[in-house]
Amino acid sequence: MAPVEVERTLVKSPPELWSEIASSEALGRWLGDVSVEAAESPSRLEWKRSDSTGVIELEASGWGTKIRAVAKAKGVPWERVNSHRELERSLEELMDHLGAKSLQRG
């Protein structure tokens, strides 16, 4: 099964977005019981959980930041199908949250 890929360009700097996603607690709101495996501030974060692994990359782009999330489900085929759907939904919600926050006044 192909990995889940979600990408958006948001009107925030990489350090601002990094502060929103850089911990297991922050990612846990969307991905559940997750652990951060490696982090290269403020551009790359690798994570894993029992049924999947993934990476989130941040890259400055014009007036904002391109954020790309890629995740791959683990396990037997029928488990991967459910994990794949849930990962896609969770990553879309994460992007929606980050995008909505970029439109709010401080």
C-alpha positions in Angstrom: 0.0 0.0 0.0 1.3 3.5 -0.9 2.2 5.8 1.9 -0.2 8.6 3.0 1.1 12.0 1.8 -0.4 15.3 2.8 1.2 18.7 1.8 0.2 22.3 2.2 1.8 25.7 2.2 0.9 27.8 5.2 1.5 31.5 6.0 3.8 30.9 9.0 7.6 30.5 9.4 9.2 27.1 9.9 10.1 27.9 13.5 6.5 28.9 14.3 5.1 25.7 12.8 7.9 23.7 14.5 6.7 24.9 17.9 3.3 23.5 17.1 4.5 20.0 16.2 7.9 19.3 17.8 6.9 17.2 20.7 5.2 13.8 21.2 2.5 15.6 23.2 1.7 18.0 20.4 1.6 15.3 17.7 -0.4 13.1 20.1 -3.5 15.3 19.7 -3.8 14.1 16.1 -1.8 10.9 15.9 -2.6 9.3 19.3 0.2 7.5 21.2 3.2 8.6 19.2 6.9 9.0 19.9 9.3 11.4 18.2 12.2 9.3 16.9 14.4 12.0 15.4 14.2 15.8 15.0 16.2 18.3 13.0 14.8 21.7 14.2 13.0 23.4 12.4 12.9 21.2 9.3 12.3 17.5 9.9 10.6 15.4 12.5 10.4 11.5 12.4 7.8 9.8 14.5 6.4 6.3 15.1 3.5 4.6 16.8 2.6 0.9 17.1 0.9 0.7 13.7 2.8 3.3 11.6 5.8 5.5 11.0 6.1 8.9 9.5 8.0 12.1 8.8 7.0 15.7 8.7 9.2 18.1 6.7 9.1 21.9 6.8 10.6 24.1 4.1 10.5 27.9 3.7 8.5 28.8 0.6 7.8 32.3 -0.5 5.6 34.0 2.1 5.2 30.9 4.2 6.2 27.3 4.8 5.6 24.2 2.8 4.7 21.4 5.2 4.7 17.8 4.0 3.7 14.8 6.0 4.3 11.2 4.8 3.2 8.2 6.8 3.3 4.5 6.2 1.1 1.9 8.0 2.6 -1.3 9.3 1.1 -4.7 9.9 -0.9 -7.3 7.9 -2.8 -6.0 4.8 -6.3 -5.7 6.4 -4.8 -3.8 9.4 -2.9 -1.5 7.0 -6.1 -0.5 5.2 -7.7 0.8 8.4 -4.5 2.4 9.6 -4.1 4.1 6.2 -7.5 5.7 6.3 -7.0 6.8 9.9 -3.6 8.2 9.2 -4.9 10.2 6.2 -7.7 11.7 8.3 -5.4 12.5 11.2 -2.8 14.2 9.0 -5.5 16.2 7.3 -6.8 17.3 10.7 -3.3 18.3 11.7 -2.9 20.4 8.5 -6.3 22.0 9.0 -5.4 22.9 12.6 -2.0 24.4 11.6 -3.7 26.3 8.7 -6.5 27.7 10.8 -4.0 28.9 13.5 -2.0 30.7 10.8 -5.1 32.8 10.0 -5.8 33.9 13.6 -4.6 37.1 15.1 -2.3 36.8 18.1 
